[in-house]
Amino acid sequence: MASLKEKLAAKIPAEVEEVRNLIKEHGDKVVSQVTVKQVFGGMRGVKGLVCNTSLVEPDRGLEIRGIPIAKLTDKLPEEILWLLLTGELPNQEELVSLQEDLKIRRKVPEYVWDVLNAMPADSHPMTMLSTAVLVMEKDSVFKKRYQEGMKKTEYWEPTLEDTLDLVARLPVIAAAIYRQRFNKGPRIPSNPDLDMGADYAHMLGLPNPNGELEKLMRLYLVLHSDHEGGNVSAFVTNIVGSALSNIYYALSAGLNGLAGPLHGLANQECLRWVLMVQEKFGGVPTDEQLRQFAWDTLNAGKVIPGYGHAVLRVTDPRFDAFLAFGKKYCADDPVFQIVAKIFDVVPGVLKQLQKVKDPWPNVDAGSGALLYHYGMKEFDYYTVIFGISRAMGVCSQAVMNRALGLPIVRPKSVTTDWIKKTVGAA
């Protein structure tokens, strides 16, 4: 049976040759054009990056290595990690091998706990997570090998080692941050008999009726694992990594981007709106009450959190997965019932607005309500779960970027005056 490293070593030469031939034979062909609107609009829609781990199609949603996310909801996070890296789902032997490797790597250095314990008691959980990642940089295998003068063709190997160390440790660190930051008691040790998602649920110490919380954590880690290369956390991780900064530097930077209100905080805003609905109506509103409340929100110049997406033009299949989970395990919870009712009512309201291109829910519309149901009421922590999930994707992208020998990212910037002259503006 080939190990993960052996599997990658066998695949990489063909992928390198494919890219080399593409550049040689089609290097001057145009892939995408850029408009003035895009230059001033965050480069939205500009096709200027390569990301082979995942793709988001407007009419289908997220696909990981060509597989629709809806077909991966019953998989373990470890299976998704293997898929992200190799392009294939592991067989049982490969899965067990990866799980055993990750379990060995779960041990968090003591100095990480020392640093977290020394941080201000009111530190934001994302600050704590990013700091923990950054402080582990001292043990980077890539840094050591680079200083020893390894060949460029070998860059992916220590990047893979660093990735596996990080992916293994992050749930342990994240659970400890939850318990420390919100005064939940001492750290709960990792259980080597559990898979990644189940162990994370175990270490959080929250109620886990009939194993439901561990099922939710597995699902959460799978659904948020990757989302192309152009979102802030993936793009920042890529940019920093392109300078040959090791993955600890790169991921810490990506997590800082994820902490921004426009990226990783969305599910908190969605849940706040749901709870506002519950408070206003003293429970689950009628369809007409909710419809009027939605109009009141829009007429006040506000948005309805969790609805609309930069790329998608259909219901986010990740929302569908969370909705199905809620119907199975949380159907009697009024907060979840409001989430489901919003899905029934709000798209019809948004369709009446001409400027709305996508009236459908995205993944954030329902995820927060499920965490809330199982006792996680600390909104500031939600992005941490997002972060340890997304680490699988962005770190896998980093491994592949090193394998392909992609150069430092260095686009050209121009001034507003240059644009005015170029387009003939007065």
N, C-alpha and C positions, 0 to 999 in steps of 0.2 A: 504493500500500500504506500503510495506516495504521500509525503508530508505536504503541508501547505506550501512551504518554501520550495520543495521539489516540483510541485504542481506549477507554481509560478515560473520557476526556472525553465520548465519545458515549454511554457506558453509565450514567454516574453520575446524570444528571438523573432518569431513570426510576426508579432505585433510591431516590433521595431522595424522590421523589413517592410511591412505594409505602409507605415508612415513615411519611411524613407522614399519609397516608390511614389507615393502620393505627391510628396514635395517635388521630386524629380520630374514627374510627368505632368503635374497639374499645378505647380507652385505659383504660377502667375494668374491663375483663374480667379475671378471674383466670387466670393462666397456671400458677402453681405454689403449693402450700401448704407451709409449713415446720413440721416437728415439733420437739419439744424435743431428740430424739435427733439430728436434723440440725444444730441450732444448736450442740450440743456435739461434733458429729462432723465438723467441717471443712466443713459445708454440702454434704456429698456428696449428689448427686441433686437438689439444688434447681435448678430451671430459672429462672435469673435473669440470664443473659447472652445476648447475640446474637453468633454467630460464623458468618458465611456461607461461610468458606473451607473448612470441613470439618465432618464429623459422624461420630460413632462410635455405631453401632447395636449393641446387645447381641448380636444374632443374626447380624450380618453383618460387623462390624468397621468399619474406617476407610473413609470415602468422602471424596474431595477434590472439592469442587464437584459432588457427586452421582455421581462416578465411583468405583466400588470400587477400592481401592488395588491389588488383584490384577491389574487391567487396566492399571495404569500402571507396572508393574515394568520394562518395556522402554523407558521414556521417559528422556530426559536431565533433569538437575536444572533446566536452563534452561526446558525445556518445562513442568515443574511450577510454576516461578515464574510463568510467563505464565498458567497455568491458575489458580493461586491468586489472582492479581490480577484477571483478567478473567472467569473462569468458563468459559473456552474453551481448548482446546488450540491452540497456534499452528500455522499452516500453515508450509511450509518457508521462505518468504520472511520471515515474521514471526520465526521461530526464528533465522535467520541474522542478522537485524537486531538482535535482542536480544543474541545472542552477541557481535556486533561491538561493541555498546555496552558490554557488561560487560567485554570485553577492554580497552577504552580506560580503563575505570575501575579496572583491577587495580592500578595504580601506587599503592604504599603510601608515604605521606609519610615522609621520613627521620626526623622526630622520633619516630615510632612505634618505629623500631628503637632510637633513643637511649634511650627509656624502657624498653623490654624489656631492653636490654643493662645498664641500671642496676639492674634488679631483683635481689634475692638469688638466688644460683645455685640454691637449693633451693625456689624459689617453685612453688606448685602451678600446673600448666598452665592451669587454669580461672581462677585469679587473674590470670595473664598475659593470657589472652584478654579477660577483662572489663576489665582495665586498658587494653589496647590499644583496645578499642571506646570506652571513656570518654574517653581522651585525644584521640581524633579528633573529639570534640564541638566543638572550636574551629572546625572547618570546616563545621559543619552549615548546609546551605542553608536549612532551616526557621528556624533561629535568626536568620539574617541577614534573611530575608524578614519574619519576625514583627516584628523591630525596626524594619523599614521601614514597618510598618503595613498589611500585606496584608489583604485581605478574608477573612472566615471561610470563604467558599465556595471559596477558593483554598488552604486549608490542606493539602489532599491532594497538591497538585502538588510543593511542596518536600519533603514527606514521602516521596513517590515517589523524588525525586532522592537523598535521603539513603539510602533503602532500597537503591537500585541501587548506590550507592557502597559500602555496607556488604557487600551480598551478593557483590559483585565482589572486595572486598579480603579478606574473611574467610578463604577457603582459603589465600591467600598468607600471611597472618599466622599462621594455624593451623599450616601446614607449617613455617614458620620457628620457631615455638615448640617444635615437636617436635624439630627439629634442635638448637636451642640448649639446651633444658632437659635433653635426654638425650645430649648430647655426640656428635651424629651428624656433626659437621662444619659447614662454612659453609652459608649459605642457598643453595638451588638456585633460580635465576631462573625465573619463570613462562615457559611456552612459549605464545606467542600462537596457535600452530597447533592447540592442544588445547582441547577443551571443558572445562567446569568440573571435572567428576569426574576426567577423565584428567589434567588439569593438576595437580590436588591430589595424585593418586597420584605423578605425576612429581616434584613438589616435596618430597614426603616422603622420597624416595630409597630406598624399600624395594624388595625384589625384586618384579618385575612379570612373571612368566612368561606369555608369550603374551597379555599385556594383561589378565591375570586381576585384578590389584589395581585397575586403573582401572575394570573392570567392577563390582567390589565397591564401590568408592567411589561410583560413579554410583548403584548400588542403595541404598547406605546413605543417601546424601543425599536420595534420593526417599522412602524408607520413613519417615524420621524428620522429614520436612519440616513436618508439621502434625498436630495431634491435638486439635481443638476449641479452645475458649477457656478452659476451666476448670482445666487442669493448671497447676502452679505457674509454670512459665516463661512460658506464654501469659498467665495471669491477671496476674502481676506486671508484665509488659511493658504490658499493657492499662491497669492501674491507674496506673502512672507516666505513660504517654502521655496518659491522660485529663486530666491536669493541664496539658496542652500542653507538657510536657517533650519535647524533640525525641527522635528515635528512638535516638540514641546513649545518652542517659541511660536511656531505657526498656529498650533491649536489654541494656545492661550490667547493669541490675537483674534482668532476666529470666535472664540467664546466671548470676548469683549464686544465684538460686533453683534453677536446673538443677543447680548444683554440690552441692546437698544430698543426703545419703545416701538419702532417700526418693524422689528424683526421678531424677536423671541418673546415679547410680552403680550402678543395678541390674544392668547387664550385666557389671560387674566382679565383683559378688557371685555371679552365675550362673557365670561362668568359674572363679572360685575353687572353687566347689562341684564343678564338673566335674573340675578338676585334683585335687581332694581324692579323688574317686572313682578317678581314674587311679592316684594314688599308693597308695591303700589296697590296690588289687587288682593293682597292677603292670601295668596295661594296661586293656583293655576287659573289664568284668565280665560274668558270665552274667546272664541275666534274673533268676534267683532271688537272686544276690548283690546285684544292684542293688535289687531289691524289698526285701530285708532292710535294706539300707543306708538306703533311704528311710524305712522304718518306724523305724529307730534314730534318724534325724534328727528325725522328728516326735515320737517318744516322749521325746526329750530337750527338748521344748518349743521346737524351732526350726522354721523354715519351709524349704521347698525353693525356693530362689531361681528366679525366672523362671516360676513357675506361679501362676495366678490373676491376675485383673485387676479393677479397680474398676468397670468398665462391661461388659466382654465376658463372654459366657457360651458362647463357642465358641473354638476355636483361633484365635489372632490371625493374620489373613492375612499380616501382615508376617513372623511367624515362618515361615509356610509358604514365603514367598519366599526367606528366608535358608536354609531347609532345602533347598529345590530347588537353590539356588546351591551349597550344600555338597555335595550328592549329585553335582552335575555336575563340580565342580572339586576337591573335597577329600575324595572318598569313601574314600581310603586313609589319611587322617589319623586316628590313634586318638582324638584329642581330639574331632574332629567325630563319629566313630563313637559315642562316649559320649553326645554330645548327642542323636543320633538314637535311641539305645537308651533314654535317659531319657524321650524322647517316647513310646516304645512302652510303657514300664513304669509311669511315675509317675502318669499320669492314673487308671489303675486303682486305685492305692493311695489317691489323694486322694478318689476317689468313695466310698470306704468311711467317710469322715469326714463326719458330718452337717453340720457347720458350714461346710464348704467349698462355696461357691456356684459357683465356677469352677475345675475341676480341670485346665484346659487351659493350654498354654504361651502366654506373651506374647512380644513382640518381643525382649525381653532374653535369653530362654532360649538363643538361638543366635548372636546377633551377635558377642559377644566371642570365641567360638571361631574365627570366620572371621578376625577381625583377628589373632588369635594365630597362626593358620596362616601368614599372610603376613609374619610376623616382627615384628609390633608386640606386644612383650611388656610394654610399659610401661602397666600398668593405669590409672594416673592420667591418662593422655592420652585415654582412650576417650570421656570426656564432652565433650571438645573437638569431636570429630567430630559428636557429637549436637548440640552447640551451633551449629555452622555450618550444619547442616541445618535445625534448628528455626528459625533466624533467618529463613529464607525464609517460613515460615508466620506467625510472630508479627509480622514487619515488614509482610507483606501485610495482616494484620488491622489493623495501625495505619493503613495507607493508607486502607482502607475505612472505618475509624472516623472518620477526619478527613473523608472524602468525605461520610459520612452526617451529619456534624455532631453526633456523640454527645457528651453532656455529661461533665463530671467525674464519676467514680464515687464515690458517697457513700452507702453503705448505713447503716442505723441500727443502733447497738449498744444492748444492754440489759444490765442486771445480772442476776446469778443470783436475787437477791431479787425483781426484777420478774417473772422467769419463774415463780418459785414462786407469787407472788400471782396471776398471770394464769391459771395452770393449776389453781389451788386446792390447791396442795401445802401440807402442814402445816408 
